[in-house]
Amino acid sequence: MSDRLNVCLLSDSFPPVIDGVANVMLNYSRIIQEKYGDVVVVAPRYPGESDEYPFTVVRYPSVMTPITADYRMGLPVPSIVRDIRKHPVDIIHCHCPFISSIVAKPLRQITGAPVVFTYHTKYDLDIAHSFDSELVQTVAKKLVVTNIEWCDEVWAVSRGAGENLKSMGYHGDYRVMENGVDFPKGPVGPESCHAVSIEHALPPDLPVFLYVGRMMWYKGIKLILDGLLKAKESGAAFKMIFAGGGEDFDEIKDLAYAHGLKNDCIFTGPVRDREKLRAYYSRADMFLFPSTFDTSGLAVREAAACGLASVLIRGSSAAESVTDEQNAILIGEDSNSLAWAVINLVNNREKMKTLGSRALDDLYFSWDTAVKNAYERYEQICESRKSLSKPKIAHKLNVVNIPKPAHKPKPRNPK
């Protein structure tokens, strides 16, 4: 297709929210608008939003949620679809199975545009974290699956994400479409790394470990702290940086101090400046990411983009693309395994450097490539939809003149 597609992207999560899906939305929108098509983003209203983007953003009313202060719940008022319809829509790409999918359904009915859905998160774990009632959990999971099954095509950010969706009761097919990173390939300059060292008083002779992400227990952070405690008790010396915020931030910090790691751990809070985040990745010696919750481990690719290798849980979705002892270290999901990895790496900083260099070469995957792949698939879906919607033309039959049968005399009436 040569014409620019009009792409409608919907998500319950979009800046000023900081999370993986918001990052995906921002990069899809930016690159599609710049290189391929015209974008309209549909998202809930948030305090502090500015929406000074080169693409259109349609906001709709939202309210605070009782579950977490980080997110607001959109209100699917009837005017949303009317506001979206002020802009042409050729294809709809939904990134959340809640309010966004509720908005996408009538939009498809009105426009006839096909709907693509991307499954980013293990929603069963999110649901279990948010609700104690098993009945409520069952209903919520069924709602997620129902809101996905009607879509025309389902994408998953990894094989693990797709299988997690199937474990919730989804019976359809899915296509793996990986996310990229918006970092350029390679670490930042020495001046930026030095600035991080000065800000946090990082001694040059101590290895630095790093975690980037939401400060939530289910991200494997307790495993990090327990493992670091055991490594320290075995004589390992290090600095550990936690970059991120979240509702468990205070509890995580309290446990670190209770473990006697106050002088070993640094808690930066949320890092919104992407260049500064690159500097953290570039200054660290190894990335600790023992999460079995994450479906793609976008932070792992960000780390790799800066020449930083990761310690990951063997068999996790975040570890799908790596090779143990070549561009990452794979461990069991227990603190003893993490402690063992830390102790060995502390005593072999050259190995961490080699692993990081290989991670940069093997794992780097840019957002430009990821969005190019997605847009090409958009075109294929739209072409298929056009083919299906064309009326079938009946073939004209060649008419052959067939002689009429000879006149048969009427039978005589019997006397």
PyMOL commands that set and color helices and strands:
alter all, ss='L'
color gray80, all
select helices_A, chain A and resi 20-36+79-84+99-111+123-130+134-149+159-167+190-200+217-219+221-233+249-258+274-283+298-305+317-319+335-346+349-363+367-389
alter helices_A, ss='H'
color red, helices_A
select strands_A, chain A and resi 6-10+38-44+56-60+62-64+72-74+91-94+115-119+153-156+175-176+208-212+239-243+265-269+286-289+310-313+328-331
alter strands_A, ss='S'
color yellow, strands_A
deselect
rebuild
show_as cartoon
